Amino acid sequence: MIRIDAIWLAVEPMDMRAGTETALARVVKVFGAAHPHHAYLFANARANRLKVLVHDGFGVWLAARRLNTGRFVWPRPGVDTQMVLSPEQLAALVLGLPWQRLGEAGSIRVI
């Protein structure tokens, strides 16, 4: 339905009361700009709520997800303020699975 070419994750927590304009301002602050066909993910401090802002080239979409139990596997704030995710990692993240083990980070190169 909405084309997404890149998925970005903001490591620092965001207040989940933020609406579309506040989330868009946060995207510009953290990532420099909201690029068309890019998705930007944010979580709250407890990592049990997630917001995704998508710029579709004409406007922005803001979606939210809340886990009733458990939490999303979210990186701890540190040196990196942002990360790039693959579509497979996004699918695992939304389900609450350990998405860091998918893709290049989970490759076994030497036995």
C-alpha positions as CSV (number, residue, x, y, z in Angstrom):
1,M,0.0,0.0,0.0
2,I,2.7,2.5,1.0
3,R,6.1,2.1,-0.7
4,I,9.0,2.0,1.9
5,D,12.5,2.1,0.6
6,A,14.4,2.6,3.9
7,I,13.6,2.0,7.5
8,W,15.2,4.1,10.2
9,L,15.2,3.5,13.9
10,A,15.7,6.3,16.5
11,V,17.5,4.9,19.5
12,E,16.5,7.7,22.0
13,P,13.0,7.3,23.5
14,M,10.2,9.6,22.4
15,D,7.1,10.8,24.3
16,M,4.3,8.7,22.9
17,R,1.8,11.6,23.4
18,A,3.5,13.2,20.4
19,G,1.3,13.7,17.4
20,T,2.2,13.9,13.7
21,E,3.8,17.4,13.8
22,T,5.9,16.6,16.9
23,A,7.0,13.2,15.5
24,L,7.9,14.9,12.1
25,A,9.9,17.5,14.0
26,R,11.7,14.7,15.8
27,V,12.5,13.0,12.5
28,V,14.0,16.2,11.2
29,K,16.1,16.6,14.4
30,V,17.4,13.1,14.6
31,F,17.7,12.2,10.9
32,G,18.2,15.6,9.3
33,A,15.1,15.3,7.0
34,A,12.0,13.2,6.3
35,H,12.7,11.6,3.0
36,P,10.0,10.3,0.7
37,H,9.3,6.6,1.0
38,H,11.3,6.3,4.3
39,A,9.9,5.0,7.6
40,Y,11.1,6.3,10.9
41,L,10.6,4.3,14.2
42,F,10.4,5.6,17.7
43,A,9.7,3.9,21.1
44,N,8.9,5.2,24.5
45,A,11.4,4.8,27.5
46,R,9.8,1.5,28.6
47,A,9.8,0.2,25.0
48,N,6.3,-1.1,25.2
49,R,5.0,1.5,22.7
50,L,6.1,2.1,19.2
51,K,5.4,4.9,16.6
52,V,6.2,4.8,12.9
53,L,6.2,7.8,10.8
54,V,6.2,7.3,7.0
55,H,6.6,10.0,4.4
56,D,4.8,8.7,1.2
57,G,6.0,11.6,-1.0
58,F,2.7,13.6,-0.6
59,G,2.2,13.6,3.1
60,V,3.0,11.7,6.3
61,W,1.4,8.7,8.0
62,L,1.8,8.1,11.7
63,A,1.0,4.6,13.2
64,A,1.2,3.4,16.7
65,R,1.6,-0.1,18.3
66,R,1.3,-1.0,22.0
67,L,2.3,-4.3,23.6
68,N,0.0,-5.3,26.5
69,T,2.7,-7.5,27.9
70,G,6.4,-7.5,27.3
71,R,8.4,-5.0,25.4
72,F,10.0,-4.3,22.1
73,V,13.6,-5.3,21.7
74,W,15.1,-1.8,21.5
75,P,18.8,-0.8,21.5
76,R,20.0,1.1,24.5
77,P,20.8,4.8,24.0
78,G,24.5,5.3,23.5
79,V,26.8,6.7,20.9
80,D,24.5,5.8,18.0
81,T,21.3,7.9,17.8
82,Q,19.9,6.1,14.7
83,M,20.0,2.7,12.9
84,V,19.0,1.3,9.6
85,L,16.7,-1.8,9.5
86,S,15.8,-4.3,6.8
87,P,12.2,-5.2,6.1
88,E,12.8,-8.5,7.8
89,Q,14.2,-6.8,10.9
90,L,11.2,-4.5,11.0
91,A,8.8,-7.5,10.9
92,A,10.6,-9.2,13.8
93,L,10.8,-5.9,15.8
94,V,7.0,-5.3,15.5
95,L,6.4,-8.9,16.8
96,G,8.7,-8.4,19.7
97,L,11.4,-10.8,18.4
98,P,15.2,-10.3,18.6
99,W,15.5,-8.5,15.3
100,Q,19.2,-7.8,15.8
101,R,20.0,-11.4,15.0
102,L,18.6,-11.1,11.4
103,G,20.5,-9.9,8.4
104,E,24.3,-9.2,8.3
105,A,24.5,-8.9,12.1
106,G,23.4,-12.5,12.5
107,S,25.6,-14.0,9.8
108,I,28.0,-16.9,10.7
109,R,31.1,-16.4,8.7
110,V,33.7,-18.7,10.3
111,I,33.4,-22.0,12.0
